[in-house]
């Protein structure tokens, strides 16, 4: 299995608080992605990175920011969490931007 | 933009064959992938079709027809462990970003 670790695995927090999710990879892959998964929507891309300090928006980027200061780490930040951001968040990596993408085990985030 | 349509649920008997269809509308097309996801688990890659035709990997096969904007995943000799959700997905634009279908939940019964 691809070496991808997401932390935390579960988090419950309150509306208006900042939240940061971490994705760590040991594969030295260039591309990293953040998706959210909600019932009835499948997986939707939030942001992705194609190298250190190189990021771009996905389909549902509003309310989220990302940073990648090292190849192995990709952080997703919710500056002021809202209940609509309650979801399961998956990180994925890809060696060269082509298929396949390898996914982490996900973070279940609940915002009350 | 991209949209991918799949049936929401499919039920099949252990040992049987099942086909999960995916139709897509895209502004640019870079191929069709399939991912499997068990309840509570992470999506895992099954197959990728960049060109028309059939790709076979063990009990699973995937087919693509670009002229029909259509693909399918074929699962043979179904086992109980195949009960999962299956997603078709297509890379967007620069081929780095995946757009997923809403998924097909497969229930394998005895």
gemmi code that builds the backbone of each chain (N, CA, C; Angstrom):
import gemmi

chains = {
    "A": [
        ("UNK", (0.829, -1.203, 0.000), (0.000, 0.000, 0.000), (0.865, 1.256, 0.000)),
        ("UNK", (0.371, 2.301, -0.716), (1.075, 3.567, -0.734), (1.135, 4.128, 0.663)),
        ("UNK", (2.301, 4.756, 1.032), (2.480, 5.283, 2.366), (1.837, 6.638, 2.521)),
        ("UNK", (0.575, 6.664, 2.899), (-0.155, 7.904, 3.110), (-0.784, 7.866, 4.484)),
        ("UNK", (-0.529, 8.890, 5.263), (-1.087, 8.980, 6.603), (-1.856, 10.278, 6.745)),
        ("UNK", (-3.099, 10.151, 7.155), (-3.913, 11.344, 7.418), (-4.089, 11.508, 8.930)),
        ("UNK", (-4.023, 12.754, 9.383), (-4.254, 13.013, 10.798), (-4.989, 14.334, 10.979)),
        ("UNK", (-5.892, 14.418, 11.967), (-6.361, 13.280, 12.759), (-7.279, 12.373, 11.950)),
        ("UNK", (-7.638, 11.236, 12.473), (-8.584, 10.366, 11.793), (-10.025, 10.772, 12.081)),
        ("UNK", (-10.238, 11.335, 13.248), (-11.562, 11.812, 13.629), (-11.396, 13.133, 14.362)),
        ("UNK", (-12.347, 14.041, 14.113), (-12.312, 15.304, 14.847), (-13.713, 15.863, 14.949)),
        ("UNK", (-14.038, 16.335, 16.138), (-15.290, 17.044, 16.372), (-14.930, 18.435, 16.868)),
        ("UNK", (-15.513, 19.443, 16.250), (-15.215, 20.803, 16.643), (-16.458, 21.670, 16.497)),
        ("UNK", (-16.309, 22.924, 16.879), (-17.458, 23.830, 16.858), (-17.382, 24.802, 15.688)),
        ("UNK", (-18.530, 25.248, 15.267), (-18.613, 26.248, 14.197), (-17.773, 27.468, 14.559)),
        ("UNK", (-17.037, 27.957, 13.563), (-16.237, 29.161, 13.753), (-14.803, 28.915, 14.165)),
        ("UNK", (-14.471, 27.695, 14.517), (-13.092, 27.391, 14.924), (-12.254, 27.024, 13.708)),
        ("UNK", (-10.936, 27.289, 13.768), (-10.062, 26.858, 12.677), (-9.722, 25.376, 12.829)),
        ("UNK", (-9.567, 24.719, 11.694), (-9.243, 23.288, 11.689), (-8.186, 23.044, 10.624)),
        ("UNK", (-7.186, 22.263, 10.965), (-6.170, 21.877, 9.993), (-6.054, 20.373, 9.944)),
        ("UNK", (-6.153, 19.827, 8.743), (-5.968, 18.405, 8.501), (-4.635, 18.206, 7.798)),
        ("UNK", (-3.966, 17.117, 8.165), (-2.640, 16.868, 7.608), (-2.627, 15.588, 6.794)),
        ("UNK", (-1.926, 15.646, 5.685), (-1.667, 14.468, 4.865), (-0.156, 14.324, 4.716)),
        ("UNK", (0.344, 13.163, 5.065), (1.776, 12.900, 4.998), (2.023, 11.684, 4.125)),
        ("UNK", (2.956, 11.804, 3.171), (3.264, 10.684, 2.282), (4.751, 10.359, 2.351)),
        ("UNK", (5.038, 9.082, 2.146), (6.434, 8.632, 2.148), (6.866, 8.133, 0.779)),
        ("UNK", (6.072, 8.432, -0.262), (6.316, 7.904, -1.607), (7.059, 8.888, -2.510)),
        ("UNK", (7.262, 10.098, -2.033), (7.922, 11.126, -2.835), (7.170, 11.429, -4.132)),
        ("UNK", (5.834, 11.297, -4.088), (5.020, 11.602, -5.254), (4.845, 13.101, -5.390)),
        ("UNK", (4.803, 13.551, -6.637), (4.729, 14.980, -6.905), (3.349, 15.560, -6.617)),
        ("UNK", (2.287, 14.813, -6.970), (0.938, 15.348, -6.880), (0.249, 14.890, -5.591)),
        ("UNK", (-0.450, 15.831, -4.971), (-1.258, 15.516, -3.795), (-2.600, 16.227, -3.924)),
        ("UNK", (-3.638, 15.605, -3.375), (-5.005, 16.089, -3.566), (-5.776, 15.999, -2.248)),
        ("UNK", (-6.725, 16.902, -2.097), (-7.705, 16.796, -1.022), (-9.097, 16.699, -1.625)),
        ("UNK", (-9.855, 15.668, -1.194), (-11.232, 15.461, -1.610), (-12.114, 15.461, -0.367)),
        ("UNK", (-13.371, 15.786, -0.569), (-14.367, 15.532, 0.451), (-15.421, 14.588, -0.106)),
        ("UNK", (-15.971, 13.771, 0.781), (-16.979, 12.802, 0.349), (-18.226, 12.965, 1.182)),
        ("UNK", (-19.332, 13.189, 0.502), (-20.631, 13.384, 1.139), (-21.658, 12.492, 0.460)),
        ("UNK", (-22.622, 12.013, 1.196), (-23.668, 11.166, 0.593), (-24.335, 11.866, -0.592)),
        ("UNK", (-24.460, 11.117, -1.682), (-25.126, 11.666, -2.860), (-24.244, 12.491, -3.762)),
        ("UNK", (-22.988, 12.735, -3.327), (-22.077, 13.563, -4.140), (-20.816, 12.842, -4.557)),
        ("UNK", (-20.594, 11.669, -4.068), (-19.328, 11.020, -4.380), (-18.172, 11.803, -3.796)),
        ("UNK", (-17.028, 11.733, -4.441), (-15.846, 12.479, -4.003), (-15.701, 13.726, -4.860)),
        ("UNK", (-15.430, 14.839, -4.206), (-15.252, 16.103, -4.922), (-13.915, 16.728, -4.537)),
        ("UNK", (-13.213, 17.215, -5.531), (-11.877, 17.751, -5.325), (-11.951, 19.139, -4.702)),
        ("UNK", (-11.176, 19.348, -3.636), (-11.138, 20.647, -2.956), (-9.963, 21.473, -3.482)),
        ("UNK", (-8.762, 20.962, -3.321), (-7.539, 21.583, -3.818), (-6.569, 20.483, -4.191)),
        ("UNK", (-5.598, 20.835, -4.993), (-4.532, 19.887, -5.265), (-3.200, 20.620, -5.385)),
        ("UNK", (-2.145, 19.838, -5.327), (-0.795, 20.399, -5.412), (0.006, 19.615, -6.447)),
        ("UNK", (0.753, 20.336, -7.273), (1.592, 19.686, -8.282), (3.057, 19.900, -8.002)),
        ("UNK", (3.378, 20.289, -6.773), (4.757, 20.443, -6.342), (4.810, 21.317, -5.106)),
        ("UNK", (6.007, 21.405, -4.513), (6.173, 22.251, -3.331), (5.796, 23.686, -3.666)),
        ("UNK", (4.923, 24.235, -2.853), (4.403, 25.601, -2.987), (3.540, 25.820, -4.235)),
        ("UNK", (3.238, 24.768, -4.974), (2.398, 24.872, -6.172), (1.059, 24.213, -5.910)),
        ("UNK", (0.007, 25.026, -5.809), (-1.322, 24.491, -5.536), (-2.345, 25.136, -6.454)),
        ("UNK", (-3.488, 24.477, -6.567), (-4.552, 25.015, -7.403), (-5.893, 24.567, -6.839)),
        ("UNK", (-6.939, 25.294, -7.241), (-8.271, 25.011, -6.722), (-8.925, 23.859, -7.449)),
        ("UNK", (-9.816, 23.184, -6.712), (-10.649, 22.161, -7.302), (-12.079, 22.640, -7.412)),
        ("UNK", (-12.967, 21.677, -7.446), (-14.385, 21.948, -7.676), (-15.070, 22.672, -6.521)),
        ("UNK", (-14.648, 22.398, -5.275), (-15.335, 22.927, -4.091), (-14.333, 23.568, -3.143)),
        ("UNK", (-13.620, 24.570, -3.601), (-12.523, 25.152, -2.832), (-12.947, 26.264, -1.858)),
        ("UNK", (-14.122, 26.815, -2.004), (-14.541, 27.925, -1.132), (-14.547, 27.499, 0.327)),
        ("UNK", (-13.902, 28.320, 1.190), (-13.851, 28.028, 2.614), (-12.663, 27.185, 3.024)),
        ("UNK", (-11.831, 26.804, 2.047), (-10.658, 25.964, 2.321), (-9.393, 26.625, 1.778)),
        ("UNK", (-8.300, 26.396, 2.486), (-6.995, 26.773, 1.959), (-6.042, 25.611, 2.174)),
        ("UNK", (-4.954, 25.598, 1.410), (-3.981, 24.512, 1.506), (-2.571, 25.083, 1.509)),
        ("UNK", (-1.660, 24.264, 1.984), (-0.244, 24.631, 1.904), (0.586, 23.385, 1.730)),
        ("UNK", (1.673, 23.555, 0.999), (2.609, 22.447, 0.807), (4.019, 23.025, 0.834)),
        ("UNK", (4.630, 22.944, 1.990), (5.980, 23.476, 2.168), (7.046, 22.411, 1.979)),
        ("UNK", (6.634, 21.147, 2.015), (7.544, 20.021, 1.796), (6.852, 19.014, 0.889)),
        ("UNK", (7.632, 18.250, 0.153), (7.053, 17.251, -0.746), (6.110, 16.315, -0.007)),
        ("UNK", (6.468, 15.930, 1.211), (5.722, 14.892, 1.900), (4.463, 15.357, 2.620)),
        ("UNK", (4.275, 16.643, 2.806), (3.142, 17.120, 3.604), (2.243, 18.080, 2.824)),
        ("UNK", (0.938, 17.831, 2.953), (-0.066, 18.679, 2.308), (-1.126, 18.964, 3.358)),
        ("UNK", (-1.286, 20.212, 3.724), (-2.199, 20.609, 4.784), (-3.463, 21.244, 4.211)),
        ("UNK", (-4.583, 20.887, 4.789), (-5.870, 21.483, 4.431), (-6.385, 22.244, 5.641)),
        ("UNK", (-6.705, 23.523, 5.448), (-7.165, 24.358, 6.565), (-8.548, 24.911, 6.290)),
        ("UNK", (-9.390, 24.773, 7.299), (-10.680, 25.434, 7.305), (-10.523, 26.621, 8.251)),
        ("UNK", (-10.495, 27.824, 7.734), (-10.170, 28.994, 8.545), (-11.221, 29.241, 9.626)),
        ("UNK", (-12.476, 29.040, 9.275), (-13.596, 29.220, 10.205), (-14.643, 28.178, 9.840)),
        ("UNK", (-14.601, 27.055, 10.533), (-15.407, 25.900, 10.137), (-16.910, 26.196, 10.209)),
        ("UNK", (-17.627, 25.642, 9.251), (-19.091, 25.733, 9.224), (-19.678, 24.328, 9.204)),
        ("UNK", (-20.934, 24.217, 9.578), (-21.568, 22.896, 9.642), (-21.605, 22.221, 8.268)),
        ("UNK", (-21.635, 23.017, 7.202), (-21.660, 22.441, 5.853), (-20.341, 21.774, 5.481)),
        ("UNK", (-19.316, 21.973, 6.290), (-18.032, 21.335, 6.044), (-17.879, 20.027, 6.807)),
        ("UNK", (-18.919, 19.623, 7.498), (-18.942, 18.279, 8.073), (-18.897, 17.280, 6.931)),
        ("UNK", (-17.900, 16.381, 6.970), (-17.692, 15.493, 5.835), (-16.586, 14.497, 6.179)),
        ("UNK", (-16.336, 13.595, 5.246), (-15.151, 12.753, 5.315), (-14.160, 13.293, 4.294)),
        ("UNK", (-12.953, 13.561, 4.743), (-11.928, 14.159, 3.897), (-10.867, 13.113, 3.558)),
        ("UNK", (-10.588, 12.998, 2.276), (-9.571, 12.055, 1.811), (-8.435, 12.808, 1.133)),
        ("UNK", (-7.244, 12.387, 1.457), (-6.055, 12.833, 0.758), (-5.686, 11.757, -0.256)),
        ("UNK", (-5.144, 12.168, -1.378), (-4.681, 11.225, -2.384), (-3.353, 11.705, -2.958)),
        ("UNK", (-2.580, 10.765, -3.484), (-1.313, 11.115, -4.112), (-1.219, 10.446, -5.477)),
        ("UNK", (-0.407, 11.056, -6.337), (-0.169, 10.501, -7.661), (1.264, 10.817, -8.053)),
        ("UNK", (1.918, 9.841, -8.618), (3.328, 10.025, -8.931), (3.548, 11.125, -9.966)),
        ("UNK", (2.718, 11.104, -11.034), (2.969, 12.028, -12.130), (1.711, 12.720, -12.629)),
        ("UNK", (0.657, 12.679, -11.835), (-0.583, 13.326, -12.242), (-1.475, 12.445, -13.083)),
        ("UNK", (-0.986, 11.279, -13.437), (-1.821, 10.339, -14.171), (-2.394, 9.286, -13.225)),
        ("UNK", (-3.083, 8.315, -13.800), (-3.641, 7.267, -12.960), (-2.552, 6.269, -12.575)),
        ("UNK", (-2.672, 5.633, -11.421), (-3.732, 5.790, -10.436), (-3.446, 6.877, -9.411)),
        ("UNK", (-4.496, 7.235, -8.678), (-4.320, 7.986, -7.450), (-4.472, 7.010, -6.286)),
        ("UNK", (-3.651, 7.206, -5.252), (-3.699, 6.367, -4.054), (-4.238, 7.214, -2.909)),
        ("UNK", (-5.198, 6.652, -2.189), (-5.905, 7.419, -1.166), (-5.476, 7.036, 0.245)),
        ("UNK", (-5.498, 8.029, 1.130), (-5.340, 7.786, 2.548), (-6.631, 7.241, 3.138)),
        ("UNK", (-6.605, 6.938, 4.439), (-7.746, 6.299, 5.088), (-8.853, 7.265, 5.471)),
        ("UNK", (-8.631, 8.555, 5.285), (-9.685, 9.533, 5.503), (-9.708, 10.114, 6.897)),
        ("UNK", (-10.292, 11.315, 6.990), (-10.536, 11.997, 8.259), (-12.014, 12.316, 8.340)),
        ("UNK", (-12.639, 11.830, 9.398), (-14.065, 12.131, 9.600), (-14.166, 13.374, 10.462)),
        ("UNK", (-14.679, 14.443, 9.877), (-14.758, 15.740, 10.553), (-16.208, 16.112, 10.799)),
        ("UNK", (-16.521, 16.398, 12.052), (-17.869, 16.825, 12.431), (-17.793, 18.218, 13.021)),
        ("UNK", (-18.624, 19.110, 12.496), (-18.641, 20.495, 12.966), (-20.017, 20.793, 13.525)),
        ("UNK", (-20.044, 21.073, 14.807), (-21.319, 21.215, 15.511), (-21.726, 22.678, 15.666)),
    ],
    "B": [
        ("UNK", (-17.063, 21.706, -18.050), (-17.164, 20.882, -16.867), (-17.351, 19.430, -17.213)),
        ("UNK", (-17.437, 18.638, -16.180), (-17.598, 17.198, -16.366), (-18.745, 16.709, -15.514)),
        ("UNK", (-19.479, 15.702, -16.004), (-20.434, 14.991, -15.183), (-20.407, 13.532, -15.585)),
        ("UNK", (-20.511, 12.660, -14.603), (-20.496, 11.220, -14.831), (-21.699, 10.613, -14.123)),
        ("UNK", (-22.459, 9.826, -14.855), (-23.680, 9.234, -14.337), (-23.519, 7.732, -14.165)),
        ("UNK", (-23.940, 7.240, -12.993), (-23.910, 5.816, -12.693), (-25.221, 5.435, -12.031)),
        ("UNK", (-25.609, 4.154, -12.122), (-26.765, 3.717, -11.329), (-26.408, 3.781, -9.854)),
        ("UNK", (-27.377, 4.044, -9.011), (-27.076, 4.206, -7.589), (-26.863, 2.868, -6.890)),
        ("UNK", (-27.590, 1.843, -7.309), (-27.474, 0.548, -6.646), (-27.610, -0.584, -7.647)),
        ("UNK", (-26.900, -1.659, -7.380), (-27.008, -2.887, -8.159), (-26.926, -4.055, -7.190)),
        ("UNK", (-27.754, -5.053, -7.405), (-27.724, -6.270, -6.587), (-27.476, -7.467, -7.487)),
        ("UNK", (-26.612, -8.375, -7.042), (-26.318, -9.560, -7.839), (-26.015, -10.726, -6.905)),
        ("UNK", (-26.091, -11.916, -7.456), (-25.901, -13.139, -6.679), (-24.444, -13.569, -6.728)),
        ("UNK", (-23.963, -14.137, -5.661), (-22.599, -14.664, -5.615), (-22.360, -15.627, -6.780)),
        ("UNK", (-21.224, -15.460, -7.431), (-20.881, -16.311, -8.571), (-21.339, -15.765, -9.913)),
        ("UNK", (-22.198, -14.778, -9.896), (-22.734, -14.208, -11.131), (-21.790, -13.149, -11.713)),
        ("UNK", (-22.230, -12.556, -12.817), (-21.519, -11.467, -13.479), (-22.381, -10.205, -13.358)),
        ("UNK", (-21.742, -9.083, -13.107), (-22.491, -7.832, -13.033), (-21.745, -6.752, -13.804)),
        ("UNK", (-22.501, -5.878, -14.435), (-21.929, -4.783, -15.206), (-22.404, -3.464, -14.607)),
        ("UNK", (-21.482, -2.577, -14.337), (-21.805, -1.249, -13.797), (-21.465, -0.226, -14.862)),
        ("UNK", (-22.456, 0.512, -15.294), (-22.300, 1.452, -16.400), (-21.961, 2.856, -15.927)),
        ("UNK", (-21.305, 3.595, -16.798), (-20.960, 4.982, -16.523), (-21.048, 5.764, -17.829)),
        ("UNK", (-21.882, 6.773, -17.855), (-21.942, 7.668, -19.012), (-21.424, 9.032, -18.582)),
        ("UNK", (-20.758, 9.709, -19.495), (-20.119, 10.954, -19.103), (-20.347, 12.048, -20.125)),
        ("UNK", (-20.260, 13.277, -19.637), (-20.261, 14.472, -20.484), (-19.055, 15.286, -20.053)),
        ("UNK", (-18.181, 15.576, -20.991), (-16.947, 16.268, -20.631), (-16.616, 17.329, -21.671)),
        ("UNK", (-15.872, 18.321, -21.211), (-15.378, 19.346, -22.123), (-14.030, 18.945, -22.698)),
        ("UNK", (-13.441, 17.975, -22.142), (-12.189, 17.405, -22.625), (-12.093, 16.030, -22.004)),
        ("UNK", (-11.501, 15.080, -22.681), (-11.543, 13.719, -22.140), (-10.156, 13.114, -22.110)),
        ("UNK", (-9.803, 12.578, -20.933), (-8.488, 11.992, -20.744), (-8.578, 10.563, -20.247)),
        ("UNK", (-9.732, 9.913, -20.440), (-9.840, 8.525, -20.050), (-10.790, 8.323, -18.891)),
        ("UNK", (-11.029, 7.076, -18.556), (-11.986, 6.719, -17.506), (-11.341, 5.732, -16.552)),
        ("UNK", (-11.457, 6.041, -15.260), (-10.930, 5.172, -14.213), (-12.063, 4.593, -13.384)),
        ("UNK", (-11.740, 3.517, -12.700), (-12.692, 2.900, -11.767), (-12.020, 2.697, -10.418)),
        ("UNK", (-12.784, 3.033, -9.350), (-12.314, 2.872, -7.987), (-13.341, 2.085, -7.188)),
        ("UNK", (-12.843, 1.288, -6.251), (-13.683, 0.514, -5.341), (-13.558, 1.106, -3.939)),
        ("UNK", (-14.665, 1.155, -3.219), (-14.610, 1.639, -1.845), (-15.536, 0.808, -0.964)),
        ("UNK", (-14.946, 0.095, -0.010), (-15.745, -0.602, 0.986), (-16.207, 0.387, 2.051)),
        ("UNK", (-17.324, 0.045, 2.696), (-17.883, 0.919, 3.732), (-16.822, 1.256, 4.778)),
        ("UNK", (-16.651, 2.537, 5.040), (-15.687, 2.978, 6.041), (-14.251, 2.975, 5.582)),
        ("UNK", (-14.027, 2.595, 4.309), (-12.656, 2.486, 3.821), (-12.293, 3.570, 2.832)),
        ("UNK", (-11.095, 3.470, 2.315), (-10.599, 4.416, 1.330), (-10.861, 3.902, -0.077)),
        ("UNK", (-11.045, 4.782, -1.042), (-11.140, 4.335, -2.430), (-9.831, 3.683, -2.866)),
        ("UNK", (-9.951, 2.598, -3.612), (-8.772, 1.946, -4.163), (-8.932, 1.810, -5.673)),
        ("UNK", (-7.852, 2.025, -6.370), (-7.848, 2.020, -7.829), (-8.060, 0.615, -8.372)),
        ("UNK", (-8.930, 0.500, -9.385), (-9.165, -0.787, -10.047), (-8.592, -0.815, -11.455)),
        ("UNK", (-8.932, 0.210, -12.251), (-8.527, 0.170, -13.657), (-8.604, 1.551, -14.288)),
        ("UNK", (-7.960, 1.671, -15.449), (-7.969, 2.923, -16.200), (-7.985, 2.611, -17.685)),
        ("UNK", (-8.915, 3.229, -18.406), (-8.981, 3.101, -19.867), (-8.688, 4.463, -20.488)),
        ("UNK", (-7.586, 4.561, -21.144), (-7.282, 5.781, -21.877), (-7.831, 5.735, -23.297)),
        ("UNK", (-7.907, 4.529, -23.840), (-8.371, 4.334, -25.210), (-9.567, 3.388, -25.235)),
        ("UNK", (-10.247, 3.346, -26.370), (-11.396, 2.463, -26.527), (-10.997, 1.009, -26.361)),
        ("UNK", (-11.924, 0.219, -25.838), (-11.691, -1.205, -25.756), (-11.771, -1.720, -24.344)),
        ("UNK", (-11.367, -2.956, -24.204), (-11.506, -3.685, -22.956), (-10.154, -3.857, -22.278)),
        ("UNK", (-10.117, -3.587, -20.976), (-8.945, -3.852, -20.159), (-9.325, -4.904, -19.119)),
        ("UNK", (-8.526, -5.942, -19.010), (-8.857, -7.020, -18.096), (-7.814, -7.146, -16.996)),
        ("UNK", (-8.304, -7.253, -15.758), (-7.421, -7.467, -14.618), (-8.082, -8.495, -13.711)),
        ("UNK", (-7.716, -9.757, -13.914), (-8.301, -10.805, -13.096), (-9.799, -10.922, -13.324)),
        ("UNK", (-10.573, -10.883, -12.254), (-12.029, -11.018, -12.378), (-12.687, -9.733, -12.851)),
        ("UNK", (-11.940, -8.637, -12.845), (-12.518, -7.342, -13.225), (-12.068, -6.943, -14.629)),
        ("UNK", (-12.990, -6.381, -15.383), (-12.677, -5.829, -16.699), (-13.325, -4.453, -16.798)),
        ("UNK", (-12.731, -3.587, -17.585), (-13.330, -2.277, -17.812), (-13.305, -1.983, -19.299)),
        ("UNK", (-14.345, -1.336, -19.741), (-14.541, -1.066, -21.168), (-14.800, 0.410, -21.367)),
        ("UNK", (-14.322, 0.930, -22.494), (-14.550, 2.335, -22.832), (-14.913, 2.464, -24.302)),
        ("UNK", (-15.935, 3.293, -24.579), (-16.281, 3.695, -25.939), (-16.350, 5.213, -25.943)),
        ("UNK", (-15.337, 5.858, -26.466), (-15.308, 7.328, -26.486), (-16.358, 7.904, -27.433)),
        ("UNK", (-16.681, 7.204, -28.506), (-17.694, 7.705, -29.436), (-19.070, 7.724, -28.789)),
        ("UNK", (-19.314, 6.834, -27.837), (-20.600, 6.775, -27.134), (-20.559, 7.463, -25.782)),
        ("UNK", (-19.411, 8.010, -25.394), (-19.241, 8.629, -24.071), (-19.724, 7.685, -22.970)),
        ("UNK", (-19.201, 6.473, -23.008), (-19.749, 5.396, -22.174), (-18.654, 4.426, -21.798)),
        ("UNK", (-18.750, 3.942, -20.578), (-17.848, 2.892, -20.146), (-18.555, 1.995, -19.153)),
        ("UNK", (-17.962, 0.869, -18.873), (-18.521, -0.004, -17.847), (-17.434, -0.795, -17.156)),
        ("UNK", (-17.779, -1.234, -15.954), (-16.941, -2.129, -15.169), (-17.668, -3.460, -15.096)),
        ("UNK", (-16.976, -4.522, -15.442), (-17.555, -5.849, -15.434), (-16.888, -6.673, -14.341)),
        ("UNK", (-17.681, -7.209, -13.455), (-17.167, -8.037, -12.375), (-17.675, -9.460, -12.574)),
        ("UNK", (-16.758, -10.404, -12.675), (-17.118, -11.797, -12.900), (-16.901, -12.620, -11.631)),
        ("UNK", (-17.580, -13.765, -11.594), (-17.434, -14.691, -10.467), (-17.545, -13.937, -9.129)),
        ("UNK", (-18.643, -13.233, -9.009), (-18.825, -12.357, -7.859), (-18.620, -13.090, -6.530)),
        ("UNK", (-17.967, -12.372, -5.619), (-17.757, -12.877, -4.266), (-18.368, -11.898, -3.280)),
        ("UNK", (-18.644, -12.379, -2.096), (-19.264, -11.520, -1.083), (-18.395, -10.295, -0.808)),
        ("UNK", (-17.089, -10.475, -0.880), (-16.193, -9.350, -0.595), (-16.251, -8.252, -1.655)),
        ("UNK", (-16.912, -8.529, -2.784), (-17.060, -7.500, -3.819), (-18.156, -6.500, -3.467)),
        ("UNK", (-18.925, -6.776, -2.427), (-19.929, -5.813, -1.970), (-19.212, -4.536, -1.541)),
        ("UNK", (-19.491, -3.470, -2.252), (-18.776, -2.207, -2.052), (-19.425, -1.165, -2.952)),
        ("UNK", (-18.912, 0.052, -2.865), (-19.310, 1.091, -3.816), (-18.244, 1.204, -4.896)),
        ("UNK", (-18.692, 1.425, -6.115), (-17.785, 1.527, -7.254), (-18.000, 2.874, -7.929)),
        ("UNK", (-16.899, 3.568, -8.155), (-16.956, 4.906, -8.725), (-16.220, 4.936, -10.056)),
        ("UNK", (-16.865, 5.515, -11.064), (-16.113, 5.877, -12.254), (-15.586, 7.292, -12.050)),
        ("UNK", (-14.479, 7.604, -12.689), (-13.856, 8.907, -12.517), (-13.096, 9.263, -13.778)),
        ("UNK", (-13.060, 10.550, -14.050), (-12.362, 10.990, -15.258), (-11.466, 12.171, -14.928)),
        ("UNK", (-10.215, 12.128, -15.396), (-9.328, 13.279, -15.196), (-9.845, 14.494, -15.952)),
        ("UNK", (-9.649, 15.658, -15.379), (-10.140, 16.906, -15.953), (-8.979, 17.755, -16.440)),
        ("UNK", (-9.177, 18.392, -17.549), (-8.228, 19.396, -18.013), (-6.825, 18.872, -18.155)),
        ("UNK", (-5.967, 19.226, -17.208), (-4.553, 18.874, -17.309), (-4.279, 17.421, -16.948)),
        ("UNK", (-5.332, 16.647, -16.745), (-5.236, 15.227, -16.390), (-4.764, 15.013, -14.967)),
        ("UNK", (-4.739, 16.056, -14.160), (-4.331, 15.901, -12.773), (-5.502, 15.774, -11.823)),
        ("UNK", (-6.665, 16.300, -12.196), (-7.782, 16.391, -11.272), (-8.885, 15.420, -11.660)),
        ("UNK", (-9.308, 14.592, -10.714), (-10.342, 13.612, -10.996), (-11.725, 14.163, -10.676)),
        ("UNK", (-12.667, 13.946, -11.599), (-14.085, 14.151, -11.320), (-14.716, 12.776, -11.176)),
        ("UNK", (-15.412, 12.561, -10.061), (-15.992, 11.260, -9.775), (-17.479, 11.242, -10.074)),
        ("UNK", (-17.970, 10.071, -10.490), (-19.394, 9.839, -10.492), (-19.885, 9.700, -9.059)),
        ("UNK", (-21.185, 9.625, -8.877), (-21.747, 9.562, -7.526), (-21.679, 8.162, -6.929)),
        ("UNK", (-21.256, 7.186, -7.709), (-21.011, 5.862, -7.160), (-22.178, 4.906, -7.317)),
        ("UNK", (-21.839, 3.631, -7.446), (-22.816, 2.542, -7.523), (-22.560, 1.589, -6.373)),
        ("UNK", (-23.570, 1.405, -5.558), (-23.432, 0.486, -4.435), (-23.808, -0.917, -4.899)),
        ("UNK", (-22.866, -1.835, -4.865), (-23.085, -3.223, -5.272), (-23.306, -4.080, -4.031)),
        ("UNK", (-24.416, -4.790, -4.027), (-24.720, -5.733, -2.960), (-24.686, -7.138, -3.553)),
        ("UNK", (-23.795, -7.975, -3.056), (-23.707, -9.353, -3.497), (-24.428, -10.227, -2.473)),
        ("UNK", (-25.373, -11.027, -2.952), (-26.171, -11.865, -2.062), (-25.904, -13.345, -2.314)),
        ("UNK", (-26.272, -14.162, -1.367), (-26.100, -15.623, -1.515), (-27.158, -16.220, -2.427)),
    ],
}
model = gemmi.Model(1)
for chain_id, residues in chains.items():
    chain = gemmi.Chain(chain_id)
    for i, (resn, *xyz) in enumerate(residues, 1):
        res = gemmi.Residue()
        res.name, res.seqid = resn, gemmi.SeqId(i, " ")
        for name, pos in zip(("N", "CA", "C"), xyz):
            atom = gemmi.Atom()
            atom.name, atom.element = name, gemmi.Element(name[0])
            atom.pos, atom.b_iso = gemmi.Position(*pos), 0.0
            res.add_atom(atom)
        chain.add_residue(res)
    model.add_chain(chain)
structure = gemmi.Structure()
structure.add_model(model)
structure.setup_entities()
